């Protein structure tokens, strides 16, 4: 007879339990590099005979792994693509990770993109050119059967004019369906896009989730705050790229808001003054999405308490600047 945790089994059942435990452990190890912090149920098996009720064996293993996408640029703002793990210092919640699982310069991650276009009255002068630039960006960036994007227009309210697809023609139609006019609720749009479209996305491997916001950043009708929009983006692990539509040549309140949205999520804000610079901004975003590193690690002293944990990645080499999301929310057990 075998005695496991006070439960007695016949010898054959005892060995079956041991075998299942080993297989489940190998399965969890093989899958853990693609899972976010949480609890994975490795397997369930019913065991029993004709004389006794079935005993259900549930094997659980915590999989605490964080994936962080980031870029490194030199003093001239050019991407540096030949670095390795030893060129960076990573701190999670102000502590070095318990273990670095993987580090790579990955230009082939699938993209999950949201294109959010401000259709309020304040962007009327450049609206048509922005639509054209956005379509051109999607045509160059999306790879069929690999990347996906959706289109959302927003003024005082937000509306998805094309849901997730890899079909650029459908996305182009979605962009062309946008019409300008009305107030501006940019924080509501970001919050809704992350909550409804991106936080629910699942994948068995790291992926790039990003929102490209084309707006002047001047919010006057949102129900949620900027902090709430940022928190939702962080929970969805979304980078925000912002292209300002303000052509005044001044640094206005909206520009500062766009910068804060980008900085908090590891994205980038662009402030084109001339219309032709809008296309250059889209091109820079495309280049950045293909120029990122991804590091995966097990955080030290991890507790599934739902609280915010900061992330800090710094380069050891002089004059290198790292841009990454500033943190994440641990799952609740």
N, C-alpha and C positions, 0 to 999 in steps of 0.2 A: 504493500500500500504506500502511496505517496501522500505526504502531508504538506499542502501549500496554503500559507496564511490561515491555518486552522481548518481548512476544508480537505477532506479525505477523498482520494481518487484511486481507482484501480490502476495498476502499473501501466497498461496501454494508454489510458487517459492522461496519466501524469506526463508521459513522454510526448504526447500530442500537444499538451499545454506548453512544454518547454520549446518544442519546435515552432509553435505559433508565436511565442514570445520572441524568438530569434528572428523569424521572418518579419514580424512587425517592426522590430528595431531597425533592420536593414532597410525596410521600406521608408520609414520615417527619415533615416539619414539621407537616403537618396533624394527624397522630395524636399528636404528642409531648405535647400538653397534657393527655392523659389517661393517660399511662403512668408507672409508677413507675421509679425508678432501675434501669437494666439495659441489656441489649443487645437491640436489635430487628433482626431480619433483614428488610430491606425487600423484597427480591425475589430470585427465582432464575429464570434463563432458559437454555435449552439452545440453542446456536448451532452450526451446522456445515453441511457439504455432503456430497455422495455420496462424495467422495474423502478426506475427513479425518474423524477422530472428533469427536464433539460436544465443545464447550468449555462448561462450566457456569460462569456468571457469578453470583456471590453478592455482593450489596451489603449491607454492614452499617453501621449508624450507632448510636452510643451515644446513648441517651435518658436523661439524668440530670435527673429532675424530681421534686420533692417537693411533695406536697399536705399542707397543715396546716389542720385545722379548729380554730377557737378562738372564745371568747366574750369580750366586754368588758362589764363592769358598773361602775356608778357607786358612790359611797360608801354608798348605801343598798341595794346588791345588785341594783338593777334593770338589765336588759339595755339597752345602748346600741346602737341599730341603724342609726344614720345616719353612721357613720364611713367614711373612705376610706383608701387605701393610705398616704397621707402622714401619717396620724395614728399610725403604728406604726413601730417599728424592729425589724428581724428579723436575728437572728444564727444562722448555721448553723455548728456547729463553731467558734464564737467569731469568725466572719468574716461580713461582709455577703454576701448572695447575689450571684452573678455577674450574674443577671438575674431580675427579677420578671416572670413570664409573665402572671399574672392575679390579680386581687383582686376579690372580690365578697361581698356579703351574700346568701348562698344559703339560702333557706328551703325549697327544693324538691329537695334531694338525696334519693335513695332511701335508706331505712334498712335496715340488716342488724343485727337485734337478737337478743341471747340473754338470756332470762329465767332466771336461776339462783336457785333457791329452796332455802334451807336447811331440810331436813326432819328435822334432828336433834332429840333429845329436849328440848334447851334452848329451842326455840321453840314448845313445845306450847301455851302459854297464848294466843298470838295467831295461831296458824297459820291458822285458818279465815278470820279477817279479812284476813290478808295475801293469801290466795288470791283473795278477793273483790276486793281493791284491785288486784291484778295483772291480773285479767281486765278490770276497768274501764279500766285503763291501755291495754291492748292494743286494746280496742274503740275508744277515742278516738284512738289514735295511728296504727294501721296503715291504709294506703290500699291497697285491692285493686289487684292487677296492678302495684304499684309498690314497696311495702315488704314485707319478710319478717321472720319471727321464728321462734325455736325455744324450747322449754321444756326445762329440765334441772333435776331435783331432785338434791340431794346430802345425804348424811350421811357415813358412813365411805366410801361409794362414790357414784359419780354415775351417773345414768341419764337419757337423753333420752326424755321421755315424748311429745314431739311434735317432729318434725323441721321444717326450714325450710318455712314456708308463709305465704301471705297470708290464709288462711282463719281468721278469728277464732274460729269455732265449734270448729274442730279444736284450736286453741291452748287454748281454754277447757277442752275435754275433757282436754288434756294437763295443765293446772294441777290439775284436779279429781282426776286419777289420782295425785297426789302424796300420800304418807302420811308422817306424822311418826314419828320414833323413830331411835335410834342415835347414833353419834358424829358428829364434824364434820371434814371434809377439804375446806375451802374453797379452799385453794391448788391442790389436785389438780383440783378442778372448774373453776376458772378456766383453768388450764393446758390441760386437755383441751378445753374449749369453744373456746379460741383456736386450738389446734393442729388440732383435728379439724373444726371448723365454720367458722371465720372466716379463718384464714390462707390457706386455699385458695380463698376467694371471689375472683372476678375480675370486673372491670367496665371498660368503656371510658370511664368518667367518674368523677370523685370521688364517694364515697358515705360515709355515716355508718355506721361499725361501732361498736356499743356493746354492753356487757353491763350488765344491771341485776342486781345481787346483793342478795338479801334475806337477811340473816344477822346474827348477833350478832358475827361475826368471830373467834370463839374457836376456833381450829384446834387439834385435838389428834390427828389421824390422817393428815395428808397425808404423802406420800412426797417431794414436791417442796417447796422452800422458798418463802417469800414473794418473794424476789428472782427466783427462777426463774419464778414465775407472772407477775411484772411484766415480765420480759424477753420472755416469750412473747406477752403482750398488746401490748408495744411492737412486736415483730416483725410481729404481725398488724394493727397500726395500729388497735387497739381502745381506746375510752374505757371506763373502768369507773365506773359509777354504783352507789353502795352505799347501801342503806337499812338502818339498824341495827334489829335486833329487841330490843335491850337496853332494858328499861324501868326500870332501877334508878335512873336519874337521876344516876349516877356516870360518870366517864370511865374506862372499863375498858380492859384490854389489847386486847380485840377491836375497840373503837372506834378506837383508834390504828392498828390494822392496816388497817381499812377506809379510814381517812383517807389512809394511805400508798398504798394501791392506787389510790385516786382521783387523788391529786395526781400520781403518776408517769405517769398516762396521759391527763391533761387532763380527767378526769371530775369528779365531785363526790360528797361523802359527806353523808348526811342522818341525823340522830339524833332521830327523833320520840319524844316521851315518852308521848303519848296515842295511842290507836289511830286516832282520826280524823286525826291528823297523818300517818299512813302514806299515806293518799290524797293529802294535800297534797304529800307528797314525790314521789309518782308524777306529780302534775300539774306540779310544778316541773321534773322531768326532761323531760316532754313539751314544756314551754315552751322549755327550753334547746335541745332537739334541733331546734327551728324557729327558733332565734335565733343561729345561728352564722355567722361569716365563714369563708371558705376562701381561702387564699393559695397560689399555685403558683409555684415558683421553681426556677431552676437553681443548685445550690450551687457556691460557689467552691472551687477546688482539690479537686474531687471525685475520689476514688479508690475503685474497686470492690473494697475489701479486706475487707469483711465486718465492719468495726469499728463501734462505737457512735458516733454523731454527735449532739451536743447541739443542741437548738433553744431559742432564747430570743426571745420576742416581748414587747415592752414598749410601752406607750402613751405618747405624748408629752404628752397632755393630763393635767393634774393630777387626782388622785383617781379615775383609771380603773384598774381591775384586769383583767388579761388572764389567762385560764386556757386553757392548751394543753398538748399532750403535751410531755414534756421532751426527747424525742429519738427517734432511729430507728436501725436497723442497716442499713448500706450493703450492697447485694448483693455477692456474690462473683462475680468474672468467670469 
